[in-house]
Amino acid sequence: MKTVKANRKVWQVYALTVLLVMSFKVVAQPIKPGQVWKYASRPQEPESRLIVCKVENNARLGSIVHVMITNLRLTDSTGPAKETARIAHMPLSRSAFEKSAIEVVELMAVPEGYIAGYNDWAKLLQAGQA
């Protein structure tokens, strides 16, 4: 009987350990430009993806992952019934990216559409406004 109780205790500890490990999201591979990531999107946007455009380190901000977000359904307040399907450039801290990113689903060339937004952001960063 003691063996059964001991085995039950071992399995309980094992099960708790598995649940704890599963509750921590870890991006196990390097983050590189051209990766297309599935992420924790809103329910109405299951096909939305993060495209990594650039990864850089900044002395003040740390590691920054610049992404393009596609397949969105954002209502645009500038006109009636307008929707925005993508955000061309969004800088994310590495930790924010890792908390949201789930898995790489594709590799592609980095889309050029992010460059204008990145350049605007870089100017603001240099001016101390980003």
C-alpha positions as CSV (number, residue, x, y, z in Angstrom):
1,M,0.0,0.0,0.0
2,K,2.9,2.4,0.8
3,T,4.3,1.7,-2.7
4,V,1.0,2.8,-4.3
5,K,0.8,6.0,-2.3
6,A,4.5,6.7,-3.1
7,N,3.8,6.1,-6.8
8,R,0.8,8.4,-6.7
9,K,2.8,11.1,-5.1
10,V,5.5,10.8,-7.8
11,W,2.9,11.1,-10.5
12,Q,1.3,14.1,-8.9
13,V,4.6,15.9,-8.7
14,Y,5.3,14.9,-12.3
15,A,1.9,16.1,-13.5
16,L,2.3,19.4,-11.6
17,T,5.8,19.9,-13.1
18,V,4.5,19.3,-16.7
19,L,1.7,21.8,-16.1
20,L,4.1,24.4,-14.8
21,V,6.5,23.9,-17.8
22,M,3.6,24.1,-20.2
23,S,2.4,27.4,-18.7
24,F,5.6,29.2,-19.5
25,K,5.9,30.2,-23.2
26,V,9.4,29.9,-24.5
27,V,10.5,30.7,-28.0
28,A,13.1,28.0,-28.4
29,Q,14.7,29.1,-31.7
30,P,16.5,32.2,-32.7
31,I,14.4,35.1,-34.0
32,K,15.6,36.0,-37.5
33,P,14.4,38.3,-40.3
34,G,12.1,36.6,-42.8
35,Q,10.4,34.3,-40.2
36,V,6.6,34.3,-40.3
37,W,5.2,33.5,-36.8
38,K,1.8,32.4,-35.7
39,Y,1.0,34.4,-32.5
40,A,-1.6,34.8,-29.8
41,S,-3.9,36.8,-32.0
42,R,-7.4,37.9,-31.4
43,P,-10.1,35.3,-32.0
44,Q,-11.4,37.1,-35.1
45,E,-7.9,37.0,-36.7
46,P,-6.8,33.4,-36.6
47,E,-4.7,33.8,-39.8
48,S,-2.9,37.0,-38.6
49,R,0.9,36.6,-38.6
50,L,4.0,38.4,-37.4
51,I,6.7,38.8,-40.1
52,V,10.1,39.5,-38.5
53,C,11.7,42.3,-40.5
54,K,14.7,43.2,-38.4
55,V,16.2,42.3,-35.0
56,E,18.5,44.8,-33.4
57,N,20.0,45.7,-30.0
58,N,19.7,49.2,-28.6
59,A,21.8,50.4,-25.6
60,R,18.7,52.0,-24.0
61,L,15.9,49.7,-25.1
62,G,17.6,46.3,-25.3
63,S,16.7,43.8,-28.0
64,I,14.0,45.0,-30.4
65,V,12.1,42.8,-32.9
66,H,10.7,44.8,-35.8
67,V,7.6,43.1,-37.3
68,M,5.0,43.5,-39.9
69,I,1.6,42.2,-38.8
70,T,-0.6,40.8,-41.6
71,N,-4.2,39.5,-42.0
72,L,-5.7,41.9,-39.5
73,R,-9.3,43.1,-39.3
74,L,-8.9,46.5,-37.7
75,T,-11.6,49.1,-38.2
76,D,-10.2,52.3,-39.5
77,S,-11.8,55.3,-37.9
78,T,-11.0,57.6,-40.9
79,G,-13.9,56.5,-43.0
80,P,-17.1,54.4,-43.0
81,A,-16.5,50.6,-43.0
82,K,-12.8,50.8,-43.7
83,E,-10.6,48.0,-42.4
84,T,-6.9,47.9,-42.1
85,A,-5.4,44.5,-43.0
86,R,-1.8,45.1,-41.9
87,I,0.5,47.1,-39.8
88,A,3.7,47.7,-41.9
89,H,6.0,48.3,-38.9
90,M,5.8,47.7,-35.2
91,P,8.7,47.6,-32.9
92,L,8.4,45.1,-30.0
93,S,10.7,44.3,-27.1
94,R,12.1,40.8,-27.4
95,S,10.2,39.8,-24.3
96,A,6.9,41.1,-25.7
97,F,7.6,39.2,-28.9
98,E,8.4,36.0,-27.0
99,K,5.2,36.2,-24.9
100,S,3.1,36.4,-28.0
101,A,4.9,34.3,-30.7
102,I,3.9,30.7,-30.9
103,E,5.7,29.1,-33.8
104,V,7.4,29.8,-37.1
105,V,5.1,28.7,-39.9
106,E,7.0,30.0,-42.9
107,L,10.2,31.6,-44.1
108,M,10.2,34.4,-46.7
109,A,12.1,37.4,-47.9
110,V,11.7,40.4,-45.7
111,P,8.9,42.6,-47.1
112,E,10.1,46.0,-48.2
113,G,6.9,47.7,-46.9
114,Y,8.3,48.0,-43.4
115,I,11.2,50.3,-44.2
116,A,9.4,53.6,-44.2
117,G,7.8,52.9,-40.8
118,Y,11.2,51.7,-39.5
119,N,12.9,54.9,-40.7
120,D,10.3,57.1,-39.0
121,W,10.7,55.1,-35.8
122,A,14.5,55.3,-36.0
123,K,14.4,59.1,-36.3
124,L,12.1,59.3,-33.3
125,L,14.5,57.0,-31.4
126,Q,17.4,59.3,-32.2
127,A,15.4,62.3,-31.0
128,G,14.7,60.5,-27.8
129,Q,11.0,60.2,-28.6
130,A,10.6,56.5,-29.1
